[in-house]
């Protein structure tokens, strides 16, 4: 999802949170890269430049739903295999 075709510089200050430092991510950026609370971020550092992106899940929720559907549909056959 792209909100703008032009590059934009947005500044944020680091804040102390406990023993760590934290930075808030503007809603515009969250929407642009499809982030929501609970998502995992990856940081790629190259010298003084850092690229942040949403970590892609290896097993997605839709895949797990598909597997559950297959297991539910074939429950009897799977139980018979366990008994053999």
Biopython code that builds the backbone (N, CA, C, O; Angstrom):
import numpy as np
from Bio.PDB.StructureBuilder import StructureBuilder

atoms = [
    (1, "UNK", "N", (0.850, -1.167, 0.000)),
    (1, "UNK", "CA", (0.000, 0.000, 0.000)),
    (1, "UNK", "C", (0.899, 1.234, 0.000)),
    (1, "UNK", "O", (1.733, 1.379, 0.893)),
    (2, "UNK", "N", (0.752, 2.099, -0.952)),
    (2, "UNK", "CA", (1.587, 3.281, -1.061)),
    (2, "UNK", "C", (0.744, 4.534, -0.878)),
    (2, "UNK", "O", (-0.242, 4.735, -1.586)),
    (3, "UNK", "N", (1.132, 5.365, 0.064)),
    (3, "UNK", "CA", (0.407, 6.606, 0.303)),
    (3, "UNK", "C", (0.948, 7.747, -0.544)),
    (3, "UNK", "O", (0.214, 8.665, -0.909)),
    (4, "UNK", "N", (2.236, 7.682, -0.853)),
    (4, "UNK", "CA", (2.860, 8.760, -1.604)),
    (4, "UNK", "C", (3.955, 8.204, -2.492)),
    (4, "UNK", "O", (4.582, 7.199, -2.158)),
    (5, "UNK", "N", (4.186, 8.851, -3.612)),
    (5, "UNK", "CA", (5.233, 8.406, -4.523)),
    (5, "UNK", "C", (6.543, 9.122, -4.246)),
    (5, "UNK", "O", (7.588, 8.733, -4.769)),
    (6, "UNK", "N", (6.498, 10.156, -3.434)),
    (6, "UNK", "CA", (7.707, 10.910, -3.141)),
    (6, "UNK", "C", (8.294, 10.474, -1.807)),
    (6, "UNK", "O", (7.571, 10.056, -0.903)),
    (7, "UNK", "N", (9.617, 10.578, -1.696)),
    (7, "UNK", "CA", (10.267, 10.275, -0.426)),
    (7, "UNK", "C", (9.940, 11.371, 0.570)),
    (7, "UNK", "O", (9.809, 12.539, 0.204)),
    (8, "UNK", "N", (9.810, 10.992, 1.817)),
    (8, "UNK", "CA", (9.448, 11.947, 2.851)),
    (8, "UNK", "C", (10.359, 11.723, 4.049)),
    (8, "UNK", "O", (10.602, 10.581, 4.439)),
    (9, "UNK", "N", (10.856, 12.787, 4.625)),
    (9, "UNK", "CA", (11.670, 12.690, 5.831)),
    (9, "UNK", "C", (10.792, 13.083, 7.010)),
    (9, "UNK", "O", (10.213, 14.169, 7.036)),
    (10, "UNK", "N", (10.702, 12.188, 7.982)),
    (10, "UNK", "CA", (9.908, 12.431, 9.184)),
    (10, "UNK", "C", (10.848, 12.286, 10.371)),
    (10, "UNK", "O", (11.578, 11.299, 10.465)),
    (11, "UNK", "N", (10.839, 13.245, 11.267)),
    (11, "UNK", "CA", (11.717, 13.196, 12.437)),
    (11, "UNK", "C", (10.948, 12.749, 13.668)),
    (11, "UNK", "O", (9.780, 13.093, 13.849)),
    (12, "UNK", "N", (11.622, 11.975, 14.512)),
    (12, "UNK", "CA", (11.083, 11.555, 15.798)),
    (12, "UNK", "C", (12.223, 11.584, 16.808)),
    (12, "UNK", "O", (13.372, 11.330, 16.448)),
    (13, "UNK", "N", (11.921, 11.889, 18.064)),
    (13, "UNK", "CA", (12.928, 11.885, 19.125)),
    (13, "UNK", "C", (12.913, 10.539, 19.840)),
    (13, "UNK", "O", (11.863, 9.917, 20.006)),
    (14, "UNK", "N", (14.098, 10.103, 20.260)),
    (14, "UNK", "CA", (14.207, 8.908, 21.083)),
    (14, "UNK", "C", (13.755, 9.255, 22.497)),
    (14, "UNK", "O", (14.077, 10.325, 23.014)),
    (15, "UNK", "N", (13.020, 8.362, 23.107)),
    (15, "UNK", "CA", (12.523, 8.554, 24.468)),
    (15, "UNK", "C", (12.992, 7.383, 25.327)),
    (15, "UNK", "O", (13.096, 6.252, 24.852)),
    (16, "UNK", "N", (13.270, 7.665, 26.585)),
    (16, "UNK", "CA", (13.674, 6.615, 27.509)),
    (16, "UNK", "C", (12.427, 5.884, 28.000)),
    (16, "UNK", "O", (11.468, 6.506, 28.457)),
    (17, "UNK", "N", (12.456, 4.563, 27.899)),
    (17, "UNK", "CA", (11.377, 3.707, 28.391)),
    (17, "UNK", "C", (12.050, 2.613, 29.211)),
    (17, "UNK", "O", (12.618, 1.673, 28.654)),
    (18, "UNK", "N", (11.985, 2.735, 30.529)),
    (18, "UNK", "CA", (12.702, 1.797, 31.383)),
    (18, "UNK", "C", (14.199, 1.953, 31.158)),
    (18, "UNK", "O", (14.736, 3.056, 31.250)),
    (19, "UNK", "N", (14.876, 0.832, 30.860)),
    (19, "UNK", "CA", (16.308, 0.862, 30.583)),
    (19, "UNK", "C", (16.599, 0.934, 29.092)),
    (19, "UNK", "O", (17.752, 0.798, 28.683)),
    (20, "UNK", "N", (15.585, 1.142, 28.283)),
    (20, "UNK", "CA", (15.743, 1.159, 26.825)),
    (20, "UNK", "C", (15.397, 2.532, 26.266)),
    (20, "UNK", "O", (14.916, 3.415, 26.976)),
    (21, "UNK", "N", (15.656, 2.683, 24.973)),
    (21, "UNK", "CA", (15.215, 3.862, 24.238)),
    (21, "UNK", "C", (14.161, 3.423, 23.245)),
    (21, "UNK", "O", (14.249, 2.331, 22.682)),
    (22, "UNK", "N", (13.158, 4.269, 23.023)),
    (22, "UNK", "CA", (12.066, 3.924, 22.112)),
    (22, "UNK", "C", (11.783, 5.099, 21.188)),
    (22, "UNK", "O", (12.072, 6.250, 21.512)),
    (23, "UNK", "N", (11.217, 4.787, 20.043)),
    (23, "UNK", "CA", (10.794, 5.802, 19.088)),
    (23, "UNK", "C", (9.380, 5.441, 18.635)),
    (23, "UNK", "O", (9.075, 4.269, 18.413)),
    (24, "UNK", "N", (8.528, 6.437, 18.499)),
    (24, "UNK", "CA", (7.181, 6.168, 17.998)),
    (24, "UNK", "C", (7.212, 6.177, 16.476)),
    (24, "UNK", "O", (8.036, 6.853, 15.861)),
    (25, "UNK", "N", (6.305, 5.417, 15.883)),
    (25, "UNK", "CA", (6.209, 5.347, 14.426)),
    (25, "UNK", "C", (4.917, 6.052, 14.024)),
    (25, "UNK", "O", (3.839, 5.676, 14.482)),
    (26, "UNK", "N", (5.017, 7.074, 13.171)),
    (26, "UNK", "CA", (3.817, 7.810, 12.767)),
    (26, "UNK", "C", (2.786, 6.905, 12.092)),
    (26, "UNK", "O", (3.146, 5.964, 11.384)),
    (27, "UNK", "N", (1.512, 7.194, 12.315)),
    (27, "UNK", "CA", (0.424, 6.404, 11.740)),
    (27, "UNK", "C", (0.552, 6.302, 10.223)),
    (27, "UNK", "O", (0.273, 5.250, 9.647)),
    (28, "UNK", "N", (0.970, 7.384, 9.574)),
    (28, "UNK", "CA", (1.144, 7.392, 8.121)),
    (28, "UNK", "C", (2.133, 6.309, 7.678)),
    (28, "UNK", "O", (1.918, 5.635, 6.670)),
    (29, "UNK", "N", (3.216, 6.152, 8.441)),
    (29, "UNK", "CA", (4.225, 5.136, 8.114)),
    (29, "UNK", "C", (3.667, 3.745, 8.384)),
    (29, "UNK", "O", (3.858, 2.831, 7.582)),
    (30, "UNK", "N", (2.980, 3.581, 9.506)),
    (30, "UNK", "CA", (2.378, 2.285, 9.837)),
    (30, "UNK", "C", (1.445, 1.826, 8.726)),
    (30, "UNK", "O", (1.476, 0.666, 8.315)),
    (31, "UNK", "N", (0.616, 2.744, 8.244)),
    (31, "UNK", "CA", (-0.331, 2.410, 7.183)),
    (31, "UNK", "C", (0.385, 2.112, 5.874)),
    (31, "UNK", "O", (-0.002, 1.200, 5.144)),
    (32, "UNK", "N", (1.426, 2.878, 5.579)),
    (32, "UNK", "CA", (2.128, 2.716, 4.305)),
    (32, "UNK", "C", (2.782, 1.344, 4.189)),
    (32, "UNK", "O", (2.798, 0.750, 3.111)),
    (33, "UNK", "N", (3.323, 0.838, 5.303)),
    (33, "UNK", "CA", (3.984, -0.469, 5.216)),
    (33, "UNK", "C", (3.151, -1.591, 5.830)),
    (33, "UNK", "O", (3.630, -2.715, 5.974)),
    (34, "UNK", "N", (1.914, -1.289, 6.190)),
    (34, "UNK", "CA", (0.985, -2.323, 6.644)),
    (34, "UNK", "C", (1.299, -2.897, 8.009)),
    (34, "UNK", "O", (1.135, -4.097, 8.226)),
    (35, "UNK", "N", (1.751, -2.059, 8.939)),
    (35, "UNK", "CA", (2.074, -2.526, 10.287)),
    (35, "UNK", "C", (0.902, -2.325, 11.232)),
    (35, "UNK", "O", (0.122, -1.381, 11.102)),
    (36, "UNK", "N", (0.803, -3.245, 12.190)),
    (36, "UNK", "CA", (-0.192, -3.095, 13.251)),
    (36, "UNK", "C", (0.440, -3.562, 14.556)),
    (36, "UNK", "O", (1.490, -4.205, 14.548)),
    (37, "UNK", "N", (-0.189, -3.242, 15.658)),
    (37, "UNK", "CA", (0.335, -3.621, 16.967)),
    (37, "UNK", "C", (0.572, -5.130, 17.020)),
    (37, "UNK", "O", (-0.275, -5.913, 16.592)),
    (38, "UNK", "N", (1.715, -5.524, 17.542)),
    (38, "UNK", "CA", (2.053, -6.938, 17.663)),
    (38, "UNK", "C", (2.906, -7.463, 16.528)),
    (38, "UNK", "O", (3.490, -8.539, 16.651)),
    (39, "UNK", "N", (2.997, -6.726, 15.409)),
    (39, "UNK", "CA", (3.847, -7.150, 14.295)),
    (39, "UNK", "C", (5.312, -7.084, 14.709)),
    (39, "UNK", "O", (5.679, -6.332, 15.612)),
    (40, "UNK", "N", (6.138, -7.871, 14.044)),
    (40, "UNK", "CA", (7.577, -7.872, 14.283)),
    (40, "UNK", "C", (8.267, -7.103, 13.173)),
    (40, "UNK", "O", (7.936, -7.252, 11.997)),
    (41, "UNK", "N", (9.231, -6.277, 13.560)),
    (41, "UNK", "CA", (9.992, -5.487, 12.599)),
    (41, "UNK", "C", (11.384, -6.067, 12.419)),
    (41, "UNK", "O", (11.956, -6.637, 13.348)),
    (42, "UNK", "N", (11.925, -5.916, 11.214)),
    (42, "UNK", "CA", (13.316, -6.258, 10.938)),
    (42, "UNK", "C", (14.057, -4.967, 10.633)),
    (42, "UNK", "O", (13.542, -4.107, 9.917)),
    (43, "UNK", "N", (15.262, -4.825, 11.173)),
    (43, "UNK", "CA", (16.100, -3.670, 10.906)),
    (43, "UNK", "C", (17.336, -4.140, 10.159)),
    (43, "UNK", "O", (18.042, -5.036, 10.623)),
    (44, "UNK", "N", (17.602, -3.541, 9.007)),
    (44, "UNK", "CA", (18.786, -3.833, 8.200)),
    (44, "UNK", "C", (19.701, -2.618, 8.309)),
    (44, "UNK", "O", (19.358, -1.531, 7.842)),
    (45, "UNK", "N", (20.863, -2.805, 8.924)),
    (45, "UNK", "CA", (21.776, -1.682, 9.123)),
    (45, "UNK", "C", (22.914, -1.740, 8.120)),
    (45, "UNK", "O", (23.522, -2.789, 7.905)),
    (46, "UNK", "N", (23.189, -0.607, 7.515)),
    (46, "UNK", "CA", (24.302, -0.451, 6.574)),
    (46, "UNK", "C", (24.976, 0.868, 6.903)),
    (46, "UNK", "O", (24.533, 1.930, 6.466)),
    (47, "UNK", "N", (26.056, 0.792, 7.683)),
    (47, "UNK", "CA", (26.713, 2.020, 8.130)),
    (47, "UNK", "C", (25.770, 2.809, 9.014)),
    (47, "UNK", "O", (25.245, 2.279, 9.993)),
    (48, "UNK", "N", (25.550, 4.075, 8.678)),
    (48, "UNK", "CA", (24.648, 4.923, 9.458)),
    (48, "UNK", "C", (23.208, 4.856, 8.963)),
    (48, "UNK", "O", (22.333, 5.523, 9.514)),
    (49, "UNK", "N", (22.957, 4.062, 7.935)),
    (49, "UNK", "CA", (21.614, 3.945, 7.368)),
    (49, "UNK", "C", (20.931, 2.689, 7.913)),
    (49, "UNK", "O", (21.535, 1.618, 7.977)),
    (50, "UNK", "N", (19.676, 2.836, 8.301)),
    (50, "UNK", "CA", (18.889, 1.708, 8.810)),
    (50, "UNK", "C", (17.600, 1.619, 8.003)),
    (50, "UNK", "O", (16.886, 2.609, 7.840)),
    (51, "UNK", "N", (17.311, 0.422, 7.500)),
    (51, "UNK", "CA", (16.058, 0.178, 6.800)),
    (51, "UNK", "C", (15.189, -0.696, 7.692)),
    (51, "UNK", "O", (15.647, -1.711, 8.218)),
    (52, "UNK", "N", (13.935, -0.297, 7.859)),
    (52, "UNK", "CA", (12.994, -1.027, 8.698)),
    (52, "UNK", "C", (11.915, -1.613, 7.801)),
    (52, "UNK", "O", (11.408, -0.936, 6.906)),
    (53, "UNK", "N", (11.560, -2.888, 8.045)),
    (53, "UNK", "CA", (10.460, -3.481, 7.291)),
    (53, "UNK", "C", (9.722, -4.479, 8.168)),
    (53, "UNK", "O", (10.256, -4.982, 9.157)),
    (54, "UNK", "N", (8.492, -4.749, 7.784)),
    (54, "UNK", "CA", (7.674, -5.727, 8.492)),
    (54, "UNK", "C", (8.232, -7.113, 8.209)),
    (54, "UNK", "O", (8.487, -7.467, 7.058)),
    (55, "UNK", "N", (8.419, -7.896, 9.269)),
    (55, "UNK", "CA", (8.903, -9.261, 9.095)),
    (55, "UNK", "C", (7.768, -10.113, 8.548)),
    (55, "UNK", "O", (6.659, -10.111, 9.082)),
    (56, "UNK", "N", (8.057, -10.828, 7.493)),
    (56, "UNK", "CA", (7.057, -11.705, 6.895)),
    (56, "UNK", "C", (6.966, -12.993, 7.710)),
    (56, "UNK", "O", (7.980, -13.620, 8.016)),
    (57, "UNK", "N", (5.770, -13.368, 8.048)),
    (57, "UNK", "CA", (5.563, -14.599, 8.807)),
    (57, "UNK", "C", (5.814, -15.790, 7.905)),
    (57, "UNK", "O", (5.389, -15.809, 6.749)),
    (58, "UNK", "N", (6.510, -16.788, 8.444)),
    (58, "UNK", "CA", (6.765, -18.004, 7.678)),
    (58, "UNK", "C", (5.462, -18.773, 7.510)),
    (58, "UNK", "O", (5.161, -19.270, 6.425)),
    (59, "UNK", "N", (4.702, -18.867, 8.575)),
    (59, "UNK", "CA", (3.398, -19.535, 8.526)),
    (59, "UNK", "C", (2.342, -18.474, 8.804)),
    (59, "UNK", "O", (2.271, -17.925, 9.903)),
    (60, "UNK", "N", (1.536, -18.195, 7.809)),
    (60, "UNK", "CA", (0.527, -17.153, 7.954)),
    (60, "UNK", "C", (-0.738, -17.704, 8.612)),
    (60, "UNK", "O", (-0.949, -18.915, 8.679)),
    (61, "UNK", "N", (-1.557, -16.799, 9.086)),
    (61, "UNK", "CA", (-2.824, -17.182, 9.714)),
    (61, "UNK", "C", (-3.727, -17.905, 8.714)),
    (61, "UNK", "O", (-4.404, -18.869, 9.074)),
    (62, "UNK", "N", (-3.742, -17.447, 7.462)),
    (62, "UNK", "CA", (-4.596, -18.087, 6.454)),
    (62, "UNK", "C", (-4.118, -19.505, 6.149)),
    (62, "UNK", "O", (-4.930, -20.389, 5.878)),
    (63, "UNK", "N", (-2.794, -19.727, 6.192)),
    (63, "UNK", "CA", (-2.262, -21.070, 5.980)),
    (63, "UNK", "C", (-2.699, -21.991, 7.119)),
    (63, "UNK", "O", (-3.090, -23.133, 6.879)),
    (64, "UNK", "N", (-2.633, -21.498, 8.353)),
    (64, "UNK", "CA", (-3.045, -22.305, 9.498)),
    (64, "UNK", "C", (-4.533, -22.642, 9.428)),
    (64, "UNK", "O", (-4.938, -23.742, 9.804)),
    (65, "UNK", "N", (-5.344, -21.708, 8.953)),
    (65, "UNK", "CA", (-6.776, -21.972, 8.785)),
    (65, "UNK", "C", (-6.993, -23.056, 7.733)),
    (65, "UNK", "O", (-7.860, -23.915, 7.894)),
    (66, "UNK", "N", (-6.211, -23.017, 6.661)),
    (66, "UNK", "CA", (-6.290, -24.027, 5.611)),
    (66, "UNK", "C", (-5.925, -25.404, 6.163)),
    (66, "UNK", "O", (-6.622, -26.383, 5.899)),
    (67, "UNK", "N", (-4.840, -25.481, 6.925)),
    (67, "UNK", "CA", (-4.409, -26.748, 7.524)),
    (67, "UNK", "C", (-5.482, -27.273, 8.472)),
    (67, "UNK", "O", (-5.793, -28.464, 8.454)),
    (68, "UNK", "N", (-6.050, -26.399, 9.299)),
    (68, "UNK", "CA", (-7.107, -26.824, 10.229)),
    (68, "UNK", "C", (-8.303, -27.374, 9.462)),
    (68, "UNK", "O", (-8.880, -28.386, 9.857)),
    (69, "UNK", "N", (-8.678, -26.715, 8.369)),
    (69, "UNK", "CA", (-9.798, -27.185, 7.557)),
    (69, "UNK", "C", (-9.542, -28.565, 6.976)),
    (69, "UNK", "O", (-10.437, -29.410, 6.959)),
    (70, "UNK", "N", (-8.322, -28.799, 6.500)),
    (70, "UNK", "CA", (-7.958, -30.106, 5.940)),
    (70, "UNK", "C", (-7.983, -31.166, 7.030)),
    (70, "UNK", "O", (-8.480, -32.272, 6.817)),
    (71, "UNK", "N", (-7.443, -30.825, 8.207)),
    (71, "UNK", "CA", (-7.440, -31.783, 9.319)),
    (71, "UNK", "C", (-8.865, -32.113, 9.768)),
    (71, "UNK", "O", (-9.188, -33.273, 10.025)),
    (72, "UNK", "N", (-9.712, -31.089, 9.862)),
    (72, "UNK", "CA", (-11.105, -31.317, 10.261)),
    (72, "UNK", "C", (-11.827, -32.196, 9.238)),
    (72, "UNK", "O", (-12.577, -33.100, 9.606)),
    (73, "UNK", "N", (-11.596, -31.925, 7.963)),
    (73, "UNK", "CA", (-12.260, -32.669, 6.889)),
    (73, "UNK", "C", (-11.826, -34.130, 6.869)),
    (73, "UNK", "O", (-12.624, -35.015, 6.560)),
    (74, "UNK", "N", (-10.562, -34.381, 7.198)),
    (74, "UNK", "CA", (-10.009, -35.736, 7.117)),
    (74, "UNK", "C", (-9.748, -36.336, 8.489)),
    (74, "UNK", "O", (-8.873, -37.190, 8.636)),
    (75, "UNK", "N", (-10.494, -35.901, 9.489)),
    (75, "UNK", "CA", (-10.275, -36.317, 10.870)),
    (75, "UNK", "C", (-10.312, -37.836, 11.042)),
    (75, "UNK", "O", (-9.419, -38.409, 11.666)),
    (76, "UNK", "N", (-11.322, -38.483, 10.501)),
    (76, "UNK", "CA", (-11.451, -39.943, 10.655)),
    (76, "UNK", "C", (-10.269, -40.678, 10.030)),
    (76, "UNK", "O", (-9.709, -41.587, 10.642)),
    (77, "UNK", "N", (-9.888, -40.290, 8.820)),
    (77, "UNK", "CA", (-8.766, -40.945, 8.138)),
    (77, "UNK", "C", (-7.470, -40.744, 8.917)),
    (77, "UNK", "O", (-6.663, -41.668, 9.020)),
    (78, "UNK", "N", (-7.264, -39.569, 9.458)),
    (78, "UNK", "CA", (-6.053, -39.302, 10.235)),
    (78, "UNK", "C", (-6.030, -40.127, 11.520)),
    (78, "UNK", "O", (-4.975, -40.621, 11.918)),
    (79, "UNK", "N", (-7.190, -40.282, 12.175)),
    (79, "UNK", "CA", (-7.262, -41.104, 13.385)),
    (79, "UNK", "C", (-6.956, -42.564, 13.072)),
    (79, "UNK", "O", (-6.303, -43.244, 13.864)),
    (80, "UNK", "N", (-7.424, -43.051, 11.919)),
    (80, "UNK", "CA", (-7.136, -44.429, 11.516)),
    (80, "UNK", "C", (-5.645, -44.627, 11.276)),
    (80, "UNK", "O", (-5.098, -45.676, 11.614)),
    (81, "UNK", "N", (-4.994, -43.645, 10.707)),
    (81, "UNK", "CA", (-3.548, -43.739, 10.482)),
    (81, "UNK", "C", (-2.784, -43.807, 11.795)),
    (81, "UNK", "O", (-1.790, -44.524, 11.898)),
    (82, "UNK", "N", (-3.239, -43.068, 12.798)),
    (82, "UNK", "CA", (-2.584, -43.082, 14.102)),
    (82, "UNK", "C", (-2.716, -44.458, 14.737)),
    (82, "UNK", "O", (-1.779, -44.936, 15.376)),
    (83, "UNK", "N", (-3.873, -45.102, 14.568)),
    (83, "UNK", "CA", (-4.134, -46.402, 15.178)),
    (83, "UNK", "C", (-3.354, -47.530, 14.525)),
    (83, "UNK", "O", (-3.231, -48.599, 15.122)),
    (84, "UNK", "N", (-2.823, -47.337, 13.324)),
    (84, "UNK", "CA", (-2.099, -48.415, 12.626)),
    (84, "UNK", "C", (-0.684, -48.541, 13.087)),
    (84, "UNK", "O", (0.051, -49.398, 12.597)),
]
sb = StructureBuilder()
sb.init_structure("model")
sb.init_model(0)
sb.init_chain("A")
sb.init_seg("    ")
for serial, (resi, resn, name, xyz) in enumerate(atoms, 1):
    if name == "N":
        sb.init_residue(resn, " ", resi, " ")
    sb.init_atom(name, np.array(xyz, "f"), 0.0, 1.0, " ", f" {name:<3s}", serial, name[0])
structure = sb.get_structure()
